[in-house]
Each structure stands twice: as structure tokens, then as C-alpha cells.
Amino acid sequence: MFNKKILVPLIAVIVLLGVLLAVTMLGGNNENNGDISSDINDDYTTNYIFDIDSETINLITVKLSDEKFTLVKEDGSWSLDGSPNTSISTSAVNSLASSIADISYDELIDDGSIKKEDCLINEESEYLSFESELGEITITLGMTTTDGTLCYITTSLTDGIYLAHLDSVAPVFAPLKAYRNSASLRVDIENLVSIDYSSTEKFVLEKGSINKDKAEFNSWKIISPLKIAANDEAVNSKIVEPLKQIKIVDFASDNGDFSSFGLGGKSKYIALTDADGKKQTVYFSSQTAGKYYISIDDNKTIYEVSLSDNPYIALKTIDLADRNITLTKMTNIKNVIIDGPKDYRLDFLSDKGIINGKEISYDTLNQSIFPALCGLMADDIYLGSQNGGEIMITFNYKDSTSSDVVIFSSHNDRYYSVSKNGSVKYLILKSKISDLQKLLEEAK
């Protein structure tokens, strides 16, 4: 039997010899390990068609199947040749120039085995030409390979045909709108302080502070055509949020032909001012041939926008108003006097109410009478005058000698005009006042 003390070292020697043999064999199969790295790198070498600094490109002409345009760089900024009113994004065109310099290819076929006509390269083909440190160069686009990864192109630098990588060629054949500045609002939408609206109605909103001690719950105020509180939630949902949702679909015109796109007279607009004093006006159209258009400030560019329905076409002042005519805090009220066909006196005590001398429970006062009395909602604004009154409601307060006096005067068969402290502001349905009277009659 083998001595165990001899067996363990013997196994270790055999293993070591095996490792040395493997290393020797690998070394014999590759005399220069550096060549392996070189070959791998060669397999992934990117072949660029142009050896060019993209910053030296100063003119680019793109001819597509349905449009042709030329972009010119001067003093570091790009513009559209022949169209000074068109706003061009310099960063977008600089990116185009970089893409031109980065066009790469898989193979250059210069042995005549493939002809231009075989690749659908002819006088009708789309092309791009540019001027740079290399002079003027034209790239002509042919067909795409069946696997969709390569395309045939020619350049004016060689008679050969390149099998170029499609993902490097496609970006340079984008339409003009890819390089235009989209309409954008300079004003800070989140910090507006003034909104001037004109369409079927006209109104002006200004943002102020909130004084909750005076039962003020909204920061926006309507200052024209009358002075009333606005409803912050309504201003946000009907004006501010839709402004954020406006998306440019296309550039309709740069010629200022506003009438052709429903913007004639530019009478429909929203003029905006933010907290920093920046101002901007958005003009909008009614639906024109199934589409909506806007223009901004004095710019002659007209944009088609993505709106299923233009929310600004028929805004009414009442849509933005705080409709609550008699809003106040119940704890502030001492009593309410109602003079009309039927007279009522309501006393608000800490634990109960009294109507015409009859006690009612606090729950009835809090859950029924008060909400009906102080929840009267206007149905429209009213700019006319008021002659006399049929019903007068006087709110007397615990901590003040002043009162709020609300007068309802018949406007027509359906509406009362409403004045508060002598200022006529609203119209309200007569049926709402009738419902209040019925409730009081049942409670007394």
C-alpha cells in the first residue's frame, strides 16, 4: 500500500504539471496575444465616410420627396434660407451637422459590380448637400436592404456606392419641422398673475392674496367686466391646465395669412403675464376644416395644434367666477333678516337656531338652513342696473357693526338680478329662491 504521506504531495505535483501543460498549449496556439485584442477591436471598428469637423459645416440643403430646404449658418446661428420669419433651432441643426459627420458604412463597392440604377439612385432620389472644409459634397440616398439595417448611398467624393448603416443615415434626411423651434410659452404658467381673455366674452383676471378671516378662499379676482372673486379651481382647470396641454402638430404657415386659418382679426386670444413681468399672447382659432390653429405674439408663424376641442373658444365670465353669492362662516353670523312676500328672522345661537321666534335644533340649522341660505349659487353675471327689489336678505355679524345686504329683483320670468351691498353682479334662477323660501317655511 502507498504511504499516505507520499500520496498527497504526488497528487499536488500531477495537478501542477497539468496546469503548466495547459498554459504551454495555449501559448503555442497564439504567439502574440496582442494580436487577439487587435483583431477583436478591428471587428468593431466604425468606418466613417467623412473625415470632417462638423463645426465647419456652414450650409446644408435637404431635398426630400415632398420638400426642399436650405439651412445657412452665420455667426454661429442657423436660419432658413429665404424665410427670415421661420424660427430655426440652432442646436437641432448643429445636431444634424454632427450626424452628417457620423455617417458610417459597412462596405464601399467600387468595382462596378453594382450600378446606381440597381440601387434606385437617380435624378429623382432624395439627397443632402453640404458645404464645409471639404468643399461642397452631395449625398444621394438609394434603396434599403431587405433586412432594414443598411442602405445604398453615393457621395460626390467617389464613384463607388456605399452600403451605409441606415441608423446613421436616416437622421440626416429629416423634414424641415425637425429643425424648427416649436411654439413655446416664455411665461411661467405656474406663476401667472394676470389673464386677459377675449372671444365670445371678454374678461380680465388678476391674482392676489387670500384673506380667510374675511371668508376669502380664492386668490384670483375678476376685475373686468366687473369686480368679483374668481374660482381658483375653475381658473386652473379651464385656462392654466389646457395651456400646458397644447401640443404643436405642424407648422401651418410662416406668412402671417391669419384669415386662412381662422385667425383673422386676431380677436380671440389669451394674454398672459407672470410674476416676473414676462408677457405673452396666444391667439387661437375656432375649428377650421377640422383643425385648430394658434399664433403667438406678433410672430407670423401659424401652428396647427392637437386639440380635440378648443377649450378657449366659448369661455364665459361666469365659468371662472366664484358663483357663491352669500358665502360666509356660520360662526360669524349673528342673525339674518329676510324681507319679501314672506318675512323671516333667523337667529344663530351657539347651540340652536331661532326662526321667527321658533327654536330649531343646531343640526337643522347647520345641516339644512345654513347651507341653503349661504350656498346660493349664481347662474350668470349681470352688467345691467337694478330697479327696486322683491326680496332682501340682510346678514348681521357678531363681531361687526356692518352688514351684508343682498337684494333680489325680477329680471325676467326665469331670473332675479342680484346686488350685494349696492353692487349688481349676478343673475340667479328664481326657482332657487323659491326652494329656500319653502325650506324656511317648513322649518318655522
Stockholm file with secondary structure:
# STOCKHOLM 1.0

chainA/1-444         MFNKKILVPLIAVIVLLGVLLAVTMLGGNNENNGDISSDINDDYTTNYIFDIDSETINLITVKLSDEKFTLVKEDGSWSLDGSPNTSISTSAVNSLASSIADISYDELIDDGSIKKEDCLINEESEYLSFESELGEITITLGMTTTDGTLCYITTSLTDGIYLAHLDSVAPVFAPLKAYRNSASLRVDIENLVSIDYSSTEKFVLEKGSINKDKAEFNSWKIISPLKIAANDEAVNSKIVEPLKQIKIVDFASDNGDFSSFGLGGKSKYIALTDADGKKQTVYFSSQTAGKYYISIDDNKTIYEVSLSDNPYIALKTIDLADRNITLTKMTNIKNVIIDGPKDYRLDFLSDKGIINGKEISYDTLNQSIFPALCGLMADDIYLGSQNGGEIMITFNYKDSTSSDVVIFSSHNDRYYSVSKNGSVKYLILKSKISDLQKLLEEAK
#=GR chainA/1-444 SS CCCHHHHHHHHHHHHHHHHHHHHHHHHHHCSCHHHHHHHHHHHTCCEESCCCCGGGCCEEEEECSSCEEEEEEETTEEEETTCTTSCBCHHHHHHHHHHHHTCEEEEEECSSSSCGGGGTCSTTSCEEEEEETTEEEEEEEEEECTTSSEEEEEETTCSSEEEEEHHHHGGGGCCGGGGBCCCCCCSCGGGEEEEEEESSSEEEEEECCCCGGGTCCCSEEEEESSCEEBCHHHHIIIIIHHHHHCCEEEEEESSCCGGGGTCGGGCSEEEEEETTCCEEEEEECCCBTTBEEEEETTCCCEEEECCSSCTTTTCCHHHHBCCBSSCCCGGGEEEEEEESSSCEEEEECSSEEEETTEEEEHHHIIIIIHHHHSCCBCSEECCSCCCSCSEEEEEEETTCSCEEEEEEEECSSSEEEEEETTEEEEEEEHHHHHHHHHHHHHHC
#=GC SS_cons         CCCHHHHHHHHHHHHHHHHHHHHHHHHHHCSCHHHHHHHHHHHTCCEESCCCCGGGCCEEEEECSSCEEEEEEETTEEEETTCTTSCBCHHHHHHHHHHHHTCEEEEEECSSSSCGGGGTCSTTSCEEEEEETTEEEEEEEEEECTTSSEEEEEETTCSSEEEEEHHHHGGGGCCGGGGBCCCCCCSCGGGEEEEEEESSSEEEEEECCCCGGGTCCCSEEEEESSCEEBCHHHHIIIIIHHHHHCCEEEEEESSCCGGGGTCGGGCSEEEEEETTCCEEEEEECCCBTTBEEEEETTCCCEEEECCSSCTTTTCCHHHHBCCBSSCCCGGGEEEEEEESSSCEEEEECSSEEEETTEEEEHHHIIIIIHHHHSCCBCSEECCSCCCSCSEEEEEEETTCSCEEEEEEEECSSSEEEEEETTEEEEEEEHHHHHHHHHHHHHHC
//
